[in-house]
Amino acid sequence: MANILLLDDDQNHLNAMWRVLWLNGEHDAERFISPSAALARAREKDFDVVITDWRMPEMDGARFLSEFRQLQPATFRVLLSTHINAELFRAAINSAQIHHFMQKPCDGFVLMQVVNEGLAQVELSRELERLRTELEMTRRLLEVRTRLLESVAGQFPTVLPQGWKSAHSH
């Protein structure tokens, strides 16, 4: 089940987004009207996707996402706004490194597309990290085995296949 954090000071829009996610199932969406309460929750629980409004009284969405990113850098970050301008994009991309921007109010179908895109990206990132870890472990194991073979070859040159040392040294 995917964990999604929704933040919007507009309770009606917040509830509408939550309903769309609830009706489409498989998502545990938590709603917040306060950025500080949402950040406090992010210190307690990991989220796969975070969706926030741009304009809120306590702090703007770019600042919220920037702070959220410090807590959970792998989370897919989405910014909502009724107003689209170059300064908003620049601030959001540079400070919060948002993944997606949506115009508010958002259509339920578009919301689900963005959430599913975010979940797919998060899953790919996790798989990439798992593969990097596995590759690093394999590299270290190969180094240990190579050192062991070099030790054996030095002590017992006839035990290893003929030419191993010359093939290894290339």
N, C-alpha and C positions, 0 to 999 in steps of 0.2 A: 504494500500500500504506500502510495506516495504522500509525502508530507508537504503541504503547501501553506505558506503564510500570506494572508491577505491584509493589507493596510490601506485604509481610506477613512478620512474624517467624515465623509458622506455616508451615513449609516444605511440609507436606502441602496446606494450603489454597492456598498460592501455586501449587504444581504443578497442582492441580485447576483453578484459574482459567486458567492457561497452556494446559492441555490443551483446555479448552473453546474458547479463542480459536484455538488451533492447528488443531483439528478443523474450525472454521468458516472457516478460510483467510482470505486477504486482509489479515491483520494480522501485523505484526512486533512481538511482545510480548517485552519484556525483564523479567526477574524479579530482584527484590532483596529481601534480608532485612534490610538495613541502610539506614536513612534517609540517613545521610551518604553512602553509596556511591550511592544513587539520586540524591541532589542533585548529586553530582560528575558523574554521567552526564548529568544534565539541563543541566549547563554545557557539555557537548560535543555534545548531540544534541537536536533538537526533537521533542516528543511531542504527539500529538493528544489523547490521553486518559491520565489518570493515575488509578489506583485504589489506595487505601491502606487499611490497617487502622487503627483508632482507637488501640488499646492496643498499644504496643511499648515495649521497655525503653529504647531510646536516646532517643526523643522520641515524643510522641503524634501521631496522624494530622493533627489540626487544625494543629499547629505545622509539621509537615512540609509540608502543603498550602499554608500561608501562605508559607513560604520558597520552595516550588516556584513559587507564583504570582508572586513577585518576579522569578524567572528567566524564566518562560514564562506571562505573564498570559492568553494566548488558549487555553490548554489546558483541556479539559473535566475538572473535578475531581470525583472520586467518593470518598466515605468509607464504609468498612465497619465494622460493630461488632456484637458479640453483645449488647451492652447498649444499650438505647435510653432516653434520658432528656432532659429539657428542657435541662439544662446542656450536655450534649454538642451538641445542636442549636444552641444559642445560640453556643457557642464556635466551632463549625465554620462556621456561617453568617457570624458577625461577623468572625472573623479570617482564615479561609481562603476565604471566599466560595465554598463548595462548590456544585456544580450538582446533585448527586444524592447521596442517602444510601441505602445498601443494608444489609439485615440479613445477618449472617454466621452460618452458612455460606450462601453465595449459590447459588441455583439457576442452572444453566447457561443455561437459556432466558432468565431475567431478566437475567443478566449480559450476554448478547448483545443484548437489547433496550436496556439502558442504554448499552452501547458504541456501538451503532448510532445511538441518540439523540444521544450525545455527538459522534460523527463528523458527523452531519447538522448539529448546532449549530455545530461548528467550521467546516464548509464554508460555512454561511450567514454566519458572522462574516467569513470570508475574502472572500466575495463582496461583502458589505456594505463592507468596507474597500476592495476594488478599485473598487467603484462610487463611493465617497466620493472616492477619489483621481482617478478619471476625471472626476467632476463638478467638482472643484477645478481640474483642468487645463482643462476646458472653460470654466469661469468666467473664468479668467485669459486664455485665448485670446479670449474674447468682449470682455473689457475692452480688450485690445490692439487688436482690430479696431474697437471703438467709438471709441477714441482716434484711430485712423487715419482712420476715416470723418469724425470731427469735424474733423480737420485738413484733409482733402480738401474738406469742405463749407465750411470757412472760406476756403480759397484759391480754390476753383472751385465756387461755389454752383450753377452750371447743370449740373454733371456728375451730381449725384445726383438721384433722382426728386423731383418737386415735392412739397413738404410733408414731406420726410424730417425736416428739422430740427425742425419743430413737432411731428411725431409722436414723435420721440426725446425731446424735452424734457418730455413728459408723464410 
